[in-house]
Amino acid sequence: MNKIWVIGLGPGHMDYLLPIGLKKLKEAEVIIGGKRHLQALEVKANKVQLKIPLNETIDYIKDNYKDKQIAVLVSGDTGFYSFLDTLKRQFDSNHLETYPGISSLQYMFSKLNLTYQEALISSVHGRSFDLEEMFDYKLVGLLTDKKKNPKYIYDFIRNNGKKAKIYIGENLSYEDEKISIIHTDHEISDDFSSLCVVVIEFE
């Protein structure tokens, strides 16, 4: 019986898709993913756009995966706040086969030549997270979203009387990639891409 392949796409650009992931995508009959991700793929498979809410997509997978080899694309790494959690609630684990990717935070730390084994790594992207936890760490990496963006993180740090250097990564791995550095002693704009990660070094 076919298994559902869950494939981490990496930070975005196809250069950072791992070879095993690309191999599986070329073998798949159906690939499900976001519009931006599907457009970047040059494969023979039928491309099916992920829809929100996810019920329709889940139903499509349930109706088809036994007869067709389906691959599901997820942003970044499969193991870090990805669609894999949702799939595991809908399918038995032995019906899934996972191929990890490079997370945008991994990419960002590499661009900064920083290691992250002692860092707090988390996400405020569409989820609750107690930002006060940051203050227990010297180094922090966060996925952000449109509302809880770099300015939101910056304001929280300043309002709590802390000082830090904040590295802001926008559109990582794409041609319009931008990495900015701002210290909390200076002002910050509120004009950021929706695709942002931040790395924070506390003093």
C-alpha distance (Angstrom), angle and dihedral (degrees) to the residues before:
residue distance angle dihedral
M1 . . .
N2 3.79 . .
K3 3.75 119.4 .
I4 3.79 123.6 -144.3
W5 3.78 107.9 -110.5
V6 3.80 113.5 -141.8
I7 3.79 108.5 -163.6
G8 3.79 127.9 -170.7
L9 3.80 109.7 -137.9
G10 3.79 96.3 -162.3
P11 3.82 124.7 -131.5
G12 3.80 93.2 -34.5
H13 3.79 116.7 -83.0
M14 3.80 114.0 95.5
D15 3.81 90.3 -125.1
Y16 3.80 87.0 75.8
L17 3.80 97.2 50.9
L18 3.79 106.5 109.6
P19 3.84 116.4 -117.3
I20 3.82 93.0 -116.6
G21 3.81 89.8 53.8
L22 3.81 91.9 50.6
K23 3.81 90.5 47.3
K24 3.81 91.3 54.1
L25 3.80 92.4 46.3
K26 3.80 89.7 54.6
E27 3.81 89.8 51.5
A28 3.81 95.9 46.4
E29 3.81 122.0 101.1
V30 3.81 94.6 -156.6
I31 3.81 127.5 27.6
I32 3.79 120.0 -165.1
G33 3.79 120.1 -164.9
G34 3.78 148.5 114.4
K35 3.80 119.3 -54.0
R36 3.81 94.3 -110.6
H37 3.80 92.2 50.1
L38 3.79 95.4 46.5
Q39 3.81 92.0 50.7
A40 3.79 90.5 58.2
L41 3.81 93.5 54.9
E42 3.79 122.5 93.2
V43 3.80 102.1 -164.3
K44 3.80 137.8 126.2
A45 3.79 94.8 -123.4
N46 3.78 123.4 110.5
K47 3.81 107.0 -99.3
V48 3.80 118.3 -139.7
Q49 3.80 119.1 -171.7
L50 3.79 117.3 -130.0
K51 3.79 109.8 -115.6
I52 3.81 131.0 -150.3
P53 3.00 121.9 -108.6
L54 3.78 90.0 43.5
N55 3.82 98.7 -139.7
E56 3.80 94.0 95.3
T57 3.80 92.5 49.6
I58 3.81 92.4 47.3
D59 3.81 90.3 49.9
Y60 3.81 90.5 49.6
I61 3.80 91.2 53.0
K62 3.82 92.2 47.2
D63 3.81 91.0 50.7
N64 3.80 96.4 47.3
Y65 3.80 115.0 24.9
K66 3.82 95.8 86.7
D67 3.81 91.7 58.0
K68 3.79 101.8 31.1
Q69 3.77 132.0 43.3
I70 3.80 103.5 -114.7
A71 3.79 125.8 -166.4
V72 3.80 121.1 -168.1
L73 3.80 117.8 -155.1
V74 3.79 119.3 -146.0
S75 3.79 128.0 -175.2
G76 3.78 117.6 -105.7
D77 3.78 115.1 -20.9
T78 3.79 123.6 -2.4
G79 3.80 90.9 -135.3
F80 3.80 99.2 55.4
Y81 3.83 117.2 73.5
S82 3.78 93.9 -46.5
F83 3.81 139.6 144.2
L84 3.81 87.5 -92.6
D85 3.82 91.2 86.6
T86 3.80 90.6 57.4
L87 3.80 92.4 47.2
K88 3.80 91.1 51.0
R89 3.80 89.7 56.6
Q90 3.80 90.4 53.5
F91 3.80 103.0 38.2
D92 3.78 135.3 41.0
S93 3.78 110.4 -102.5
N94 3.81 92.6 -117.5
H95 3.82 88.7 62.3
L96 3.82 90.6 61.6
E97 3.80 131.0 74.9
T98 3.79 116.5 -170.6
Y99 3.79 129.9 -154.6
P100 3.82 112.4 -173.2
G101 3.77 126.8 -139.1
I102 3.79 138.3 -163.9
S103 3.79 113.5 -79.8
S104 3.79 120.8 -132.7
L105 3.81 87.9 -118.7
Q106 3.80 91.3 55.1
Y107 3.79 87.9 51.1
M108 3.81 92.4 47.6
F109 3.80 94.1 49.7
S110 3.80 89.3 49.7
K111 3.82 91.4 52.1
L112 3.81 88.2 53.3
N113 3.81 93.0 45.3
L114 3.80 88.6 -124.3
T115 3.78 130.1 139.8
Y116 3.78 118.7 -139.4
Q117 3.80 107.3 -163.5
E118 3.81 90.6 114.9
A119 3.80 96.7 36.4
L120 3.79 129.6 105.9
I121 3.81 106.0 -116.2
S122 3.79 117.2 -167.5
S123 3.79 146.7 123.6
V124 3.79 139.2 -113.5
H125 3.80 90.6 -177.5
G126 3.80 104.6 128.8
R127 3.78 92.9 -30.2
S128 3.77 142.3 89.7
F129 3.77 117.6 -100.1
D130 3.79 128.1 165.8
L131 3.79 101.6 -124.5
E132 3.80 91.0 -162.8
E133 3.80 86.5 76.9
M134 3.82 86.6 73.0
F135 3.76 91.3 70.4
D136 3.80 91.9 67.8
Y137 3.80 90.4 64.8
K138 3.78 136.7 64.9
L139 3.81 92.9 -148.4
V140 3.81 128.8 34.4
G141 3.81 134.8 179.8
L142 3.82 120.8 -164.9
L143 3.77 138.7 178.8
T144 3.81 108.9 -139.2
D145 3.79 136.7 -164.9
K146 3.82 137.5 -153.6
K147 3.81 94.4 -79.5
K148 3.79 100.8 34.0
N149 3.76 92.7 44.0
P150 3.84 130.5 152.3
K151 3.83 90.8 -79.6
Y152 3.81 89.8 54.0
I153 3.82 90.8 51.8
Y154 3.81 91.3 44.8
D155 3.82 92.0 51.1
F156 3.80 92.0 49.0
I157 3.80 91.6 52.8
R158 3.82 93.8 47.1
N159 3.81 93.9 44.4
N160 3.79 89.0 55.3
G161 3.79 92.2 53.3
K162 3.81 95.3 -112.1
K163 3.79 128.0 136.9
A164 3.77 124.3 -142.8
K165 3.77 147.2 150.6
I166 3.80 110.4 -118.0
Y167 3.80 122.5 -157.2
I168 3.79 112.8 -160.5
G169 3.80 120.5 -161.0
E170 3.81 118.3 -165.1
N171 3.82 126.5 -173.3
L172 3.77 90.4 -8.1
S173 3.82 117.0 -151.4
Y174 3.83 92.3 8.8
E175 3.80 125.5 109.5
D176 3.81 90.8 -103.3
E177 3.80 93.1 51.4
K178 3.80 113.1 149.5
I179 3.79 128.7 -174.0
S180 3.80 117.3 -169.9
I181 3.79 131.9 -176.5
I182 3.80 121.7 -150.7
H183 3.77 130.8 171.8
T184 3.79 119.7 -146.3
D185 3.81 88.0 -121.4
H186 3.81 87.1 70.7
E187 3.79 133.5 59.6
I188 3.78 122.9 -99.1
S189 3.81 132.3 -153.0
D190 3.79 124.7 -126.9
D191 3.79 95.2 -137.0
F192 3.79 107.2 107.5
S193 3.77 137.5 142.1
S194 3.80 116.9 -102.1
L195 3.81 86.4 -122.1
C196 3.81 100.6 72.8
V197 3.75 139.5 141.3
V198 3.78 125.9 -176.6
V199 3.78 132.2 -153.5
I200 3.80 115.3 -162.3
E201 3.81 127.2 -160.4
F202 3.79 110.9 -167.0
E203 3.79 121.4 -152.4
